[in-house]
Amino acid sequence: MNFSLYPVILKRSDVADAGTFRALAASFSGRPDRQGDLLQPGVFQHSLADLASRGAKLPLLWQHDAAEPIGAITKAEETRAGLEVEGQLAVDGVSNAKRAHSLMRVGGLSLSIGASCPPGGAELQDDGTRLLKRLDLHEISAVAVPADAGAVIHTVKGYELDYQNAARVYLGLPKRRAELLMQKGLAGLAGPDPDDVERAALDAAAARIERLLSQFR
């Protein structure tokens, strides 16, 4: 059975005491992983439809070990970004689930998928990349190292970093300024001697903030 492992971007791992989390378990990044596999949008649709028809959930495993289930995937859907999932860690009675919970909170884990490729589900490209057009999902695992060595993992320890990411996306702030905005409020946008590029970003962000505030005056 062929298994392909993909990186996760944890969008919110304020992971509550109940052990819930949200993540992007497989991304449509447009780049092959280090196994030379590339996901085509739509690759999960058949498998997700099958799971839904049976009312089945994907197991959440520890490091792809079928003998070490640590929870379940409670929701999975394919979006433009990739395979979006929500999960539940069995933190009440499974030691590795507690371990995973702690590691997720500090950004020490990623997720990867365990899946098989049915006949006709892959196509070899001229550059040697294997384009995966259909995968049958079997499980999702908490792992320390995903297949994509260049994956960027964003771990959100609470709502604060959700807002920080929003400040970067919607206000166009550099990372450090977004951090300062969260720490100091609007005073964080005024710091010592920004360079010309950062000053332009700050001026643009200030204009956006002013437009937003004007709607409530």
LINWOBEL-V805369 format. One record per pair of residues at least 24 apart in sequence whose ideal C-beta (glycine too) atoms are under 8 Angstrom apart, sorted by the first residue. I is the first residue (numbers start at 0). J is the second residue. Records with the same first field share a line. If there is no record, write none. Layout:
I->J / J
This chain:
0->115
1->115 / 116
2->63 / 113 / 114 / 115
3->32 / 34 / 36 / 112 / 114 / 116 / 131 / 134 / 146
4->32 / 34 / 63 / 111 / 112 / 113 / 140 / 142 / 145 / 146
5->32 / 38 / 81 / 82 / 111 / 112 / 145 / 146 / 147
6->32 / 109 / 110 / 111 / 145 / 146 / 147 / 150 / 152
7->109 / 110 / 111 / 145 / 150 / 152
8->150 / 151 / 152 / 153
9->103 / 106 / 109 / 110 / 152 / 153 / 154 / 155
10->153 / 155 / 161
11->155 / 158 / 161
12->103 / 104 / 106 / 154 / 155 / 156
13->104 / 155 / 156 / 157 / 158
14->88 / 100 / 103 / 104
16->90
17->87 / 90
18->70 / 87 / 88 / 89 / 90 / 96 / 100
19->73 / 85 / 86 / 87 / 88
20->85 / 86 / 88 / 103
21->83 / 84 / 85 / 86
22->83 / 84 / 85 / 86 / 110
23->80 / 81 / 82 / 83 / 84
24->75 / 81 / 82 / 83 / 84 / 110 / 111 / 112 / 139
25->81 / 82 / 111 / 112
26->80 / 81 / 82 / 150
27->79 / 80 / 81
28->81 / 147
30->147 / 149
31->128 / 129
32->146 / 147
33->146 / 147 / 148
34->146
35->127 / 128 / 129
36->128 / 129 / 131 / 146
37->124 / 128 / 129 / 130 / 131
38->81 / 131 / 134
39->130 / 131 / 132
40->77 / 79
41->77 / 132
42->77 / 131 / 132 / 133 / 134
43->75 / 77 / 82 / 134 / 136
44->77
45->133 / 135
46->114 / 133 / 134 / 135 / 136
47->75 / 76 / 77 / 136
49->135
50->75 / 136
57->136 / 137 / 138 / 139
58->138 / 139
59->86 / 87 / 88 / 138 / 139 / 140 / 141
60->113 / 138 / 139 / 140 / 141
61->95 / 96 / 98 / 99 / 140 / 141
62->140 / 141 / 142 / 143
63->111 / 113 / 138 / 140 / 142
64->140
65->138
67->95
68->93
69->93 / 95 / 96 / 99 / 141
70->96 / 99
72->139
75->136
82->112
84->110 / 139
86->139
99->141
102->141
103->141 / 154
104->154 / 156
105->154 / 156
106->152 / 154 / 156
107->143
108->141 / 142 / 143
109->141 / 142 / 143 / 144 / 145 / 150 / 152
110->139 / 140 / 141 / 142 / 145
111->139 / 140 / 142 / 145 / 146
112->136 / 138 / 139 / 140
113->137 / 138 / 139 / 140
166->204
169->207
170->203 / 204 / 207 / 208
171->200 / 203 / 204 / 207
172->200 / 201 / 204
173->197 / 200
176->200 / 201 / 204
